[in-house]
Amino acid sequence: MVVVYSVVVPHYEDPDRLDRLLRSVPVARDDIEVIVVDDCSLDQAALDALRVSWPGVRWCSTRENAGAGVARNVGLDAARGRWLVFADSDDEFLPGAFEAFDRTLRPDDDLVYFLAEAVQEADGAPSVRSEWVNERVIEYAHSPDEEARQELCLQHIVPWAKAYSRAFVESNGVRFDPVRRGNDVAFNVLAAMRAGRLRTELIPVYRVYRRSESLTADMSEAAFMERFWIDRSLSQRLSALGVRRGRSATGQMLLSVRYGPGTALRVWWLAICSPMKIEWSRIFDVGRWRRFLVNQRRDAQERIK
């Protein structure tokens, strides 16, 4: 049987949630391969028990603990499917997700975006975590012009709720950055900008969980600066490709204020001296500030649950 889907899952020290994810994938299908890449978890005994429960999964490992980006690259090298589908080990696919892929994916597609739902793991309440990427997908579906496409390509920076042509990814040599945070940003943006055949499907296929201990919930200054450097580096790479409109620095310039004047001045200077996009009208727009603060408050409330 030809492998149609390669589901690539990085994992570290979370076998219970990984089991939840695997239960959401139709692993019994001969045309689906699930590749779990363990990033040298300390509790290998718990992982061994999971391996026994899921003999149909392809189990790989990084050489040393290096983060999800390195693990995803190991998965890329092992993949044999026509389509690459990425998932985080603490999330899950929605019922009917792969049937939706069967119906909608076309042989000439390079990249197809879908929708995701988000919930708070603590109580199952709706989360705002997928709102931003869903809005980009919906906007492009309704108005597939060049501006909406650029916004989708530059702002949809997560690997889930989409399907990549493996041949397209390999032919362009796109890889995940070997960093702890933001390792998927450049992969998603650079691949999208190079995609010749890019589409959206307004079908929810993925459920992302918000939990307080995840890497995405880390709002420390060190985490903030690492994400900023990723965006700045990506803008430089985009500029080298001839893309004049890089990643926006405006939101990070606003966020930098919370870490004090020293950090704010440094971020503002580095942003100005880079190809990053700066929307000065947004910085001095009182209405945008109000919406920004409201969204930050909602996001912070979810992270502490």
N, C-alpha and C positions, 0 to 999 in steps of 0.2 A: 504493500500500500504506500502511495506517495504521501509524504508528510506535507500537510497544507499549512498548519499553524505551529510555530515554535513559541511557546510561552516562556519567557525568560523572567526568573524571579530571584533577586538577590536576597540573602537571608543572613541574619546574625542574632543569635540568642533569643529567639522567639518562636519555639516550636508549636505552641498552642495556636497562635494566630496563623502560622504557616499552614497548620492542619485545616483551619477554617478556610483559608484561600484555596487549598487543594480540593476541598469538598465542593467548591463552586465551579470547578473546571471539569468538563466531561472527559476525564482522563481515559475512560474505556474506549473512546473513539480511536481507531487506528491512524487517523490522519492528524492527530494532535500529539505533539511531544511537549512535555513539561520539563523544563530545565531549571532545577533549583541549584543556585551557586551559593554555597555556604562560605561566609567570610571568616573562616577559622573561629567558629563559636567555641567558647570555653566548655560548655556542657555538651560534649559529643555523645554522651550516653542517651540523653533525651532525644538527640537527633537520630541516633541509631534506631531507637524505638519507632520513630516516625518513618525511617527508611523501610522498616519491616512492614509497616502499615500501607506504604505506597510503593510497591515494587515496580510499578509501571513508570515511575518518575525517573528521569535521568539526573543523578546526583553528581554535582561537580564541586570543586572547592578552589578558593584562591590559594596562592602559595603562602601568604601571610595576611594578617588582618590589615586591610587597606581601604575599606569603604565600599559603598554600593557601586560606585563608578567602575572600579576594577572588577568587581563581581559581574556586573552587566557585560563588560567586555569579554570575560571568560564565557559567558552565555552566548554572546554574539559569535564567538569562534566555534562554539559547539553546535550552533543552530543549523538545521537542515531544511526547515519549512519554507514554503512559498511566502508566508507572511510572518513578520515578527510582531508579537504582542507582548508588551511589558506589563508587569504587575509588581506592586510592593507586597512583601510577605505579610503585612498587617492589614491588607485590604481584601476585597473579594470581587468576583464578577457577579453581575446580576443574572437571574435566571433568564435563559434564552439568549445570552450574549453571543455565543458562538453560532447559534442559528441565525442571528442578525448578521454576523460576519459572512456566513454562507450566502445569504440573500443579496447582500449589498456590494461586496468587494468584487472588483472587475479586473480582468487580466492586465490591463494597461495602467492601473492605479499605481502611483508611487507612495502616496500617503493619504489615508482617510481618517478624518476626525469624527469621533462620536461624542455623546454626552455622558456625564457622570453625575451620580448623586452623592451627597456627603451627609454623614451623620456623626453625632458625638458618641463616642464609644461608651461613655459613662452612663448615659441614659437613653440613647437612641434618638435624641432630639435632632432636628435638622441642623446642619452646620453650614457656614458660609464658605467652607474651604473650596468648593468646586464652582462657586458663582462666577468668578472672574473668567475662568477658562470656558465655561459654558456660554457666557455672554459673547465671547469672541467667536465661538463656533456658530451660534445663532445669527449673529450679525452678518457673518460671511454667507451663511445659507440664504438669508433674505436679500442681501445685496452683494453679490459676488464680484465687486469691482476691485481695482488694484489697491485702493486704500484699505479696504476691509481685509484683503488678503495679507497685506503687509502687517496689519495689526494682529491678525491671527498667527502669522509665522513668528513674529517677534515676541508675542506675549503668551502664547500657549507653550509653556516651558516645562511641562510635566510629561513623562513618557506614557502614562496610562490613558485609557479611553481613546486609543487610536491604533491603527494597524499600518505597519510599514512594509513595503516590498523589500524582502531581504536582498534581492538582486540590486535594487536601487541603492540601498545602504552600503552594500559591499563595493559597488562600482564607484561610489563617491568617497569611500574610505572614512566614513564618519564614525567617530569613537566617543565614548564617554570620558570626561575629564577624570584623572586619578586623584580626586580631592574628596574630603569628607562631606562637605555641604555644597549643594548646587552642582553636583557632578553631572546632572542631566540637562542643565540649561543649554549649554552650547550644542550638545547633540541634537536636541529638539529644534533649536532655532536654525542651525546650519543646515540640517537635513531639510527642513521645511523651505528654506530659501532656495535650495537647489532642486526641489521637486518640480518636475514638469507637469505631472498629472496629480493635482491635489484637490480633494473633495471633502465635503462635510455631510454627515448623516445625522439627523436629529432623533437619534435613538439612544436611550440610556443603556449602557452596557457594563458599567463599573460602579462599585460603591467604595468610596474613600472614607476612612475613619479619621476623625479628629481625636487625638489623645494627648494628654498634657506632657508625656515623657518622650514624645517623638522628636526627631531632629528638627522637623519643621516648626516645632513649638519653641525652639531655643531662640530667645531674643536677646541674648547677651551681646555685648559690644564686639567680642571676638567673632561671634557667628555673623553679626551684621557686616563687619568689615570683610569677612571671607566672601560673603555673597556679593558685596559691592565690587570686590576685585574680580570675581567671576564675570560680572556684567561688564566691567570696564575692559577686561581682556577680550570678551566676546565682541564688543563694539569695535575693537581694534582689528579683530579677525574679519568682521563683516566689512570694515572699511577696505581691507586688503583685497576683498572679493569684489569691490566696486559698489558696495551697498552704502549709500550716503546716509541713510536714516538708520542709525544704530539703536541700541537699547536705550530706553528713556532713563535718565538719571534723576528726574524730578522727584519721584516718590522717595528715593533714598536720600536725596538732599533734605527733604522735609523730615524724614525719620532720623537723620543724623543729629538733629537738634536735641533729641532726648538723651544723647550720650555726652552732652556738654559742649561748650564752645570750641574746645581744642579739636575734638573729633569732627564737629560740624565744619569748621574752617578747612580741615584737611580734606574732607569728602568734597566740599564745594570746589576747592582748588583743583583736585584731581579730576573731577567731573568736567570742569570748564576746560582743562587742558587735555581733553580726550575727544574721540569722535562720538561720545554719548550724546543722545538727544536731550536738550534742556528746554522745557516748555515754560518760558519766563512768565507768560500770561497766567499759567496755572499756579505758579508760586505766589503771585499777588492777587489771586482770585479768592475772595473771602468765602464765597459759596463752596468752592472746592475744598478749602481748608475745613469747613464745617462738615462736609460729607466725609472727608478723609478722617477726621477725628472720630466721627460716629462709627465708621468702619473699623478703625483701630480699636475702639472700645469693645465692639462686638467680637472682634477677633481675640482680644485679650481675655474676655470673659470665657470664651470657649477653651482657651489654652490652660486655664487654671482649674477646669473641672476634672 
